[in-house]
């Protein structure tokens, strides 16, 4: 004998409960398939779940991530935007929207969603770093430097911000500030040996041959110099054969 309902409302509620249970089954199966990298099969299960229940934002996220892994970024973004409508304050939705847009080359929307992510998690330094790196990618170096400096002021021992800042200064041919920042890197992390090489390059660019030789030799004394040992040794010999033409820039270093 089937279930007897007192009224139509009870019947509808029971039907909805059964549908939601079935949607959850499809969702759980989809999640497991995605974790096992069976993305096409996962997509099919996510879609079945959405056909039954269109109000679970996590289903849209899972579907988007499956599309993302298949490099179908337009479909990933479309589903993430549906998830955003249902749950606009979800940090994972904002981060994934940023990533997919950046991969597509839509830096404007990528930056927009990174900023949304930062508003949701103001103390998340990794997202701030991502934002700075995107500004570097689109040649907005001054903005990137400002973000790195803000991170350093908030977390002075966060080494990645110092390294990126120093490297960007070198890219901009600001060798004075690059050398200064790489020295700060060494103060924070004595075994970041690449800083010796970077400072040596900065000194050489500034005409400080003696300083360049000193830091090249420090770099050669480390364990990571083996691949470039011959090249750096040649540079030292060449520098030793030239007169030190250091300028007033030395005083700034």
C-alpha positions in Angstrom: 0.0 0.0 0.0 1.3 3.4 -1.0 1.7 6.5 1.2 -1.5 8.3 2.1 -1.3 12.1 2.2 -3.6 14.3 4.2 -3.5 17.0 1.6 -1.9 18.1 -1.7 0.7 20.2 0.2 2.1 17.1 2.0 2.3 15.3 -1.3 4.3 18.1 -2.9 6.7 18.4 0.0 7.3 14.7 0.0 8.0 14.8 -3.8 10.4 17.7 -3.3 12.2 15.8 -0.6 12.6 12.8 -2.8 13.9 15.0 -5.7 16.4 16.7 -3.5 17.6 13.4 -2.2 18.1 12.2 -5.8 19.8 15.4 -6.7 22.2 15.0 -3.8 23.0 11.4 -4.9 23.9 12.7 -8.4 26.0 15.5 -6.9 27.9 13.1 -4.6 28.6 10.8 -7.5 29.8 13.7 -9.7 32.1 14.9 -6.9 33.7 11.5 -6.6 34.1 11.2 -10.4 35.8 14.7 -10.5 38.2 13.9 -7.7 39.1 10.8 -9.7 39.8 13.0 -12.8 36.8 11.5 -14.7 35.7 14.9 -15.8 33.3 14.1 -18.6 31.5 11.5 -16.5 31.3 14.0 -13.7 29.8 16.6 -15.9 27.0 14.3 -16.9 26.2 13.6 -13.2 26.3 17.3 -12.3 23.9 18.1 -15.1 21.5 15.4 -13.9 21.7 16.9 -10.4 21.0 20.5 -11.7 18.0 19.2 -13.7 16.4 18.2 -10.4 17.6 21.0 -8.2 18.9 24.3 -9.7 19.4 26.0 -6.3 22.6 24.2 -5.1 25.4 26.6 -5.8 28.0 23.8 -5.0 26.7 21.8 -7.9 27.5 24.7 -10.3 31.0 25.1 -8.7 31.7 21.4 -9.2 30.4 21.5 -12.8 32.6 24.6 -13.5 35.7 22.9 -12.1 35.1 19.9 -14.3 34.9 22.2 -17.3 37.9 24.1 -16.2 40.0 20.8 -16.0 38.9 20.1 -19.6 40.0 23.7 -20.5 36.5 24.7 -21.5 36.8 28.0 -19.7 33.7 29.7 -21.2 31.5 27.0 -19.8 33.3 27.1 -16.5 32.8 30.8 -16.2 29.1 30.5 -17.2 28.5 28.0 -14.3 30.6 30.0 -11.8 28.5 33.0 -12.6 25.3 31.0 -11.8 26.9 29.9 -8.5 27.8 33.6 -7.8 24.1 34.5 -8.2 23.1 31.9 -5.6 26.1 32.6 -3.3 27.8 35.9 -4.1 29.9 35.9 -0.9 31.6 32.5 -1.5 35.4 33.0 -1.7 35.9 29.9 -3.9 33.5 31.2 -6.5 35.3 34.5 -6.7 38.8 33.0 -6.8 37.8 30.5 -9.6 36.1 33.3 -11.6 39.4 35.2 -11.3 41.5 32.3 -12.4 39.3 31.3 -15.4 39.1 34.9 -16.6 42.8 35.4 -16.3 43.5 32.1 -18.2 41.2 33.4 -20.9 43.1 36.7 -21.1 40.2 38.7 -19.7 42.4 40.5 -17.1 39.8 43.2 -16.3 37.3 40.6 -15.0 40.1 38.6 -13.5 41.2 41.6 -11.5 37.6 42.4 -10.6 37.1 39.0 -9.0 40.4 39.1 -7.2 39.4 42.3 -5.6 36.1 40.8 -4.6 38.1 37.9 -3.1 40.3 40.3 -1.1 37.2 42.1 0.2 35.9 38.7 1.4 39.2 37.7 3.0 41.3 40.9 3.6 44.1 39.1 5.3 44.6 36.5 2.5 48.1 37.4 1.3 48.1 34.8 -1.4 45.2 36.5 -3.2 47.0 39.8 -2.9 50.1 38.3 -4.4 48.0 37.0 -7.3 46.6 40.4 -7.9 50.0 41.9 -8.0 51.2 39.3 -10.4 48.3 40.0 -12.7 49.2 43.7 -12.7 52.7 42.7 -13.7 51.4 40.6 -16.5 49.5 43.5 -18.0 52.6 45.8 -17.5 51.0 47.8 -14.6 54.3 47.6 -12.7 53.7 50.6 -10.4 50.5 49.0 -9.2 52.2 45.7 -8.6 55.0 47.4 -6.6 52.4 49.2 -4.5 50.7 45.9 -3.7 54.0 44.2 -2.8 54.9 47.0 -0.6 51.5 46.9 1.2 52.0 43.2 1.8 55.5 43.8 3.2 54.1 46.4 5.5 51.4 44.1 6.7 53.7 41.0 6.9 57.3 42.1 7.0 58.7 38.5 7.0 56.6 37.3 4.0 59.6 36.5 1.8 57.7 36.0 -1.6 56.7 39.7 -1.6 60.3 40.8 -1.1 61.5 38.5 -3.9 58.9 39.5 -6.4 59.5 43.2 -5.6 63.2 42.9 -6.0 62.8 40.9 -9.3 60.4 43.5 -10.6 62.8 46.3 -9.8 65.5 44.5 -11.8 63.1 44.0 -14.7 62.5 47.8 -14.6 66.3 48.3 -14.6 66.0 50.0 -11.2 69.2 48.3 -10.0 69.6 50.3 -6.8 66.3 49.4 -5.4 66.6 45.8 -6.7 69.9 45.4 -4.9 68.5 46.9 -1.7 65.5 44.6 -1.7 67.5 41.5 -2.5 69.7 42.4 0.5 66.6 42.5 2.6 65.7 39.0 1.2 69.0 37.7 2.5 68.4 39.3 5.9 65.1 37.4 6.1 66.3 34.1 4.5 70.1 33.6 4.5 69.9 30.5 2.3 68.2 32.3 -0.6 71.4 32.1 -2.6 70.0 33.4 -5.9 69.9 36.8 -4.2 73.8 36.8 -4.3 73.7 36.4 -8.1 71.0 39.1 -8.5 72.9 41.6 -6.3 76.1 40.8 -8.3 74.2 41.6 -11.6 72.8 44.8 -10.1 76.3 45.9 -9.0 77.7 45.2 -12.4 75.0 47.2 -14.1 75.7 50.1 -11.8 79.4 49.9 -12.6 80.5 48.6 -9.2 82.9 45.9 -10.4 84.3 45.2 -7.0 80.9 44.7 -5.5 79.8 42.6 -8.4 82.8 40.3 -8.0 82.2 39.9 -4.3 78.6 38.8 -4.7 79.4 36.6 -7.7 82.0 34.8 -5.6 79.5 34.4 -2.7 77.0 32.9 -5.2 79.7 30.5 -6.5 80.4 29.3 -3.0 76.8 28.0 -2.7 75.4 24.6 -3.6 73.1 25.9 -6.3 75.7 27.5 -8.5 76.9 24.4 -10.3 74.8 24.9 -13.5 76.1 28.5 -14.0 79.5 28.1 -12.4 81.5 28.4 -15.7 79.6 31.4 -16.9 79.9 33.3 -13.6 83.6 32.4 -13.2 84.2 34.0 -16.7 82.3 37.1 -15.6 84.5 37.4 -12.5 87.7 37.1 -14.6 86.4 39.8 -17.0 85.5 42.1 -14.1 88.9 41.7 -12.5 90.6 42.7 -15.8 88.7 46.0 -15.9 89.1 49.1 -13.9 86.4 49.7 -11.3 84.2 52.4 -12.8 81.9 52.7 -9.8 79.8 55.9 -9.7 78.1 57.9 -6.9 75.4 55.2 -7.0 77.6 53.1 -4.7 76.8 55.5 -1.9 73.2 54.6 -2.3 73.9 50.9 -1.9 
